[in-house]
Amino acid sequence: MNTSFVLKIIKLYSTDISLAFTILEISKKSRLSYNAAHRTVQALVKQGILSIKKIGPVSQVSLVKNPTSYSYLMLANADNARDNDSLVKKIEGIWERKEDKH
């Protein structure tokens, strides 16, 4: 999973954690391709960070309110998170360990 994609998506919830977006909205707001946004959202749902609620024909993606989600939200809002290579490597290591458990 691409850490920069994760941070772009999580940062969308920084203004209001109760917001919900469609995957199309996420892809446009985060400036990711639809495919990249969809794959990243699915991985975040699998990790319990995002949830998808079907409302009619539309799937609304929202942030799950738990300590892990809040940690990622704080990280996404850190000014230098993108430039801090060691921090990004640590996050990728966490993702690999979480994916190995599932």
C-alpha positions as CSV (number, residue, x, y, z in Angstrom):
1,M,0.0,0.0,0.0
2,N,1.3,3.4,-1.0
3,T,1.8,5.5,2.2
4,S,1.5,8.8,0.4
5,F,-1.9,7.7,-1.0
6,V,-3.0,6.7,2.5
7,L,-2.0,10.1,3.9
8,K,-3.8,12.0,1.1
9,I,-7.0,10.1,1.7
10,I,-6.9,10.3,5.5
11,K,-6.2,14.0,5.3
12,L,-9.6,14.6,3.7
13,Y,-11.2,13.9,7.1
14,S,-9.1,16.4,8.9
15,T,-11.6,19.2,8.8
16,D,-14.5,17.1,10.1
17,I,-14.1,13.4,11.1
18,S,-17.8,12.8,10.6
19,L,-17.6,13.5,6.8
20,A,-18.4,10.8,4.3
21,F,-17.2,10.8,0.6
22,T,-17.8,8.6,-2.4
23,I,-14.7,7.0,-3.9
24,L,-15.0,9.3,-6.9
25,E,-15.0,12.4,-4.5
26,I,-12.0,10.9,-2.7
27,S,-10.1,10.4,-6.0
28,K,-10.9,14.0,-7.1
29,K,-10.1,15.7,-3.8
30,S,-6.9,13.7,-3.2
31,R,-5.9,14.0,-6.9
32,L,-5.5,10.2,-7.2
33,S,-6.7,8.1,-10.1
34,Y,-10.0,6.4,-9.3
35,N,-8.3,3.0,-9.4
36,A,-5.6,4.1,-6.9
37,A,-8.2,5.7,-4.6
38,H,-10.4,2.6,-4.8
39,R,-7.5,0.2,-4.0
40,T,-6.3,2.3,-1.1
41,V,-9.8,2.7,0.3
42,Q,-10.4,-1.0,0.2
43,A,-7.1,-1.6,2.0
44,L,-8.0,0.9,4.6
45,V,-11.4,-0.7,5.1
46,K,-9.7,-4.1,5.5
47,Q,-7.5,-2.5,8.2
48,G,-10.4,-1.0,10.0
49,I,-9.5,2.6,9.4
50,L,-12.3,3.5,7.0
51,S,-15.8,2.0,6.6
52,I,-18.1,1.9,3.6
53,K,-21.8,2.4,4.0
54,K,-24.1,1.7,1.0
55,I,-26.8,4.4,0.6
56,G,-28.9,3.5,-2.4
57,P,-26.6,3.1,-5.3
58,V,-23.8,5.1,-3.7
59,S,-21.1,3.9,-1.3
60,Q,-20.2,6.4,1.3
61,V,-16.7,6.1,2.8
62,S,-16.2,7.4,6.3
63,L,-13.5,7.4,9.0
64,V,-13.8,4.8,11.7
65,K,-13.4,6.5,15.1
66,N,-10.6,4.5,16.8
67,P,-7.1,5.2,18.1
68,T,-5.4,3.9,14.9
69,S,-7.5,6.2,12.7
70,Y,-6.8,9.2,14.9
71,S,-3.0,8.3,14.7
72,Y,-3.1,8.3,11.0
73,L,-5.1,11.5,11.0
74,M,-2.5,13.2,13.1
75,L,0.2,11.9,10.9
76,A,-1.5,13.1,7.7
77,N,-1.7,16.6,9.2
78,A,1.9,16.7,10.3
79,D,3.6,19.4,8.2
80,N,6.7,17.4,7.4
81,A,5.2,13.9,7.2
82,R,5.7,13.7,3.5
83,D,9.4,14.7,3.7
84,N,10.3,12.5,6.6
85,D,11.6,9.3,5.0
86,S,12.3,7.5,8.3
87,L,8.7,8.1,9.4
88,V,7.3,6.9,6.1
89,K,9.4,3.7,6.3
90,K,8.1,3.0,9.9
91,I,4.6,3.4,8.7
92,E,5.2,1.1,5.8
93,G,6.6,-1.5,8.2
94,I,3.5,-1.2,10.3
95,W,1.3,-1.8,7.3
96,E,3.3,-4.9,6.3
97,R,3.0,-6.3,9.8
98,K,-0.8,-5.6,9.8
99,E,-1.2,-7.2,6.4
100,D,0.7,-10.3,7.4
101,K,-1.7,-10.8,10.3
102,H,-4.8,-10.8,8.0
